[in-house]
Amino acid sequence: MSTPATHTPDAETEPASRVEDLRMPHIPEAVSVVRRRARTVLAQWRVPTSTADDALLVISELTTNAIVHALPPAVLRLSMPEDGNCRGLRIEVTDAGPVRRRRPSPGGPHLAEHHENGRGTGIVAALSTRHGMFRHCETTTRWAVLHVTA
């Protein structure tokens, strides 16, 4: 569903020419569903394959983070403002803020079992030209911008 762009603290100054909001169920299986829907949108927007592949990895990281570490609802917003030949693909995932952390139980998983977690921010940083996070009263948005060649 397409919606008009709204102003956010690092949003482009020009209105986005293309915007797509994808609501996601708060279950782990939603990541692959959202990724497939995003692939379709990126193809419709004629985003080059290499950029689309990077974008899908960023989308996977940000949506997984929202589903695993945050409260529902979560929404993925893709936007692509155009400024002459310079285009950027903005990826935003907004959720209802972090889940309160529980203390680990004595018989629970050990830290060594979780070494695969925590790499998402590094992946997002490596693939994007800019990235960050901002909080509102009841929501948190994590965002990244990828350069799209003309």
C-alpha positions as CSV (number, residue, x, y, z in Angstrom):
1,M,0.0,0.0,0.0
2,S,1.5,3.3,-1.0
3,T,1.3,6.3,1.3
4,P,2.6,9.8,1.2
5,A,6.0,10.4,2.8
6,T,6.1,12.0,6.2
7,H,8.9,14.1,7.7
8,T,11.3,12.3,10.0
9,P,14.6,13.6,11.5
10,D,17.0,12.6,8.7
11,A,14.3,12.4,6.0
12,E,15.2,13.8,2.7
13,T,14.2,17.5,2.2
14,E,12.4,16.7,-1.1
15,P,9.2,14.6,-0.9
16,A,9.7,11.0,-1.8
17,S,8.6,10.1,-5.3
18,R,7.9,6.5,-4.3
19,V,6.8,5.2,-0.9
20,E,5.6,1.8,0.1
21,D,4.6,0.7,3.7
22,L,4.5,-3.0,4.5
23,R,3.0,-4.0,7.7
24,M,4.4,-7.2,9.2
25,P,3.0,-9.8,11.6
26,H,5.0,-10.2,14.7
27,I,6.3,-13.7,14.1
28,P,9.7,-14.9,12.9
29,E,8.2,-16.3,9.6
30,A,7.2,-12.7,8.7
31,V,10.8,-11.8,7.7
32,S,10.8,-14.0,4.6
33,V,7.3,-12.8,3.7
34,V,8.3,-9.1,4.0
35,R,11.5,-9.8,2.1
36,R,9.5,-11.3,-0.8
37,R,7.1,-8.3,-0.9
38,A,10.0,-5.9,-0.7
39,R,11.7,-7.7,-3.6
40,T,8.6,-7.1,-5.7
41,V,8.5,-3.4,-4.8
42,L,12.2,-2.9,-5.6
43,A,11.7,-4.7,-9.0
44,Q,8.7,-2.4,-9.8
45,W,10.9,0.6,-9.0
46,R,13.6,-0.8,-11.2
47,V,16.2,-0.8,-8.5
48,P,19.4,-2.4,-9.9
49,T,19.9,-6.0,-8.8
50,S,23.1,-5.4,-6.7
51,T,21.4,-2.6,-4.8
52,A,18.2,-4.7,-4.4
53,D,20.2,-7.6,-3.0
54,D,21.9,-5.3,-0.4
55,A,18.6,-3.7,0.4
56,L,17.0,-7.1,1.1
57,L,19.8,-8.0,3.5
58,V,19.3,-4.7,5.3
59,I,15.5,-5.3,5.3
60,S,16.1,-8.8,6.8
61,E,18.3,-7.4,9.6
62,L,16.0,-4.5,10.5
63,T,12.8,-6.6,10.4
64,T,14.4,-9.4,12.4
65,N,15.5,-6.9,15.0
66,A,12.0,-5.5,15.3
67,I,10.4,-9.0,15.6
68,V,12.9,-10.4,18.1
69,H,13.7,-7.4,20.2
70,A,10.7,-5.0,20.0
71,L,7.0,-4.8,20.7
72,P,4.4,-4.9,17.9
73,P,3.2,-3.5,15.6
74,A,6.1,-3.2,13.1
75,V,6.0,-1.5,9.7
76,L,8.6,-1.5,7.0
77,R,8.7,1.7,4.9
78,L,10.6,1.9,1.6
79,S,11.0,5.2,0.0
80,M,13.1,6.4,-3.0
81,P,13.4,10.2,-3.3
82,E,14.9,11.3,-6.6
83,D,17.2,14.2,-6.9
84,G,18.4,14.3,-10.5
85,N,20.7,11.4,-11.1
86,C,21.4,10.8,-7.4
87,R,18.9,8.5,-5.9
88,G,18.8,6.9,-2.5
89,L,16.7,4.0,-1.2
90,R,15.6,4.7,2.3
91,I,14.6,1.7,4.4
92,E,12.8,2.3,7.7
93,V,11.4,-0.2,10.3
94,T,9.2,1.3,13.0
95,D,8.1,-0.7,16.0
96,A,6.5,0.0,19.4
97,G,9.8,0.1,21.2
98,P,12.0,-2.4,23.0
99,V,10.8,-5.4,24.9
100,R,11.7,-5.3,28.6
101,R,14.6,-7.6,29.2
102,R,14.2,-10.4,31.6
103,R,17.1,-11.6,33.8
104,P,18.6,-14.8,32.4
105,S,17.7,-17.9,34.3
106,P,20.4,-20.0,35.9
107,G,19.6,-23.0,33.6
108,G,19.1,-20.8,30.5
109,P,21.3,-20.6,27.4
110,H,24.9,-19.5,27.9
111,L,26.4,-16.4,26.4
112,A,28.6,-18.6,24.0
113,E,25.4,-20.0,22.4
114,H,24.4,-16.4,21.3
115,H,27.5,-15.4,19.4
116,E,25.6,-15.4,16.1
117,N,23.5,-12.4,17.4
118,G,24.5,-8.8,17.4
119,R,25.9,-8.5,13.9
120,G,23.0,-6.8,12.3
121,T,24.2,-3.2,13.0
122,G,27.5,-4.0,11.4
123,I,25.9,-5.5,8.3
124,V,23.6,-2.5,8.0
125,A,26.5,-0.1,8.4
126,A,28.6,-1.9,5.8
127,L,25.8,-1.9,3.2
128,S,24.4,1.6,3.7
129,T,25.6,5.1,3.1
130,R,23.9,6.3,6.3
131,H,22.0,4.6,9.0
132,G,20.6,5.4,12.4
133,M,17.7,5.2,14.9
134,F,15.3,7.7,16.4
135,R,12.7,7.4,19.1
136,H,9.4,9.0,19.5
137,C,7.1,8.7,22.5
138,E,5.9,5.2,21.8
139,T,7.8,4.1,18.7
140,T,11.4,3.4,17.6
141,T,12.5,3.7,14.0
142,R,15.7,2.2,12.6
143,W,16.6,3.4,9.2
144,A,19.3,3.0,6.5
145,V,19.9,4.7,3.1
146,L,21.5,2.9,0.2
147,H,22.8,4.6,-2.9
148,V,21.0,3.7,-6.1
149,T,22.9,4.3,-9.3
150,A,20.9,5.9,-12.2
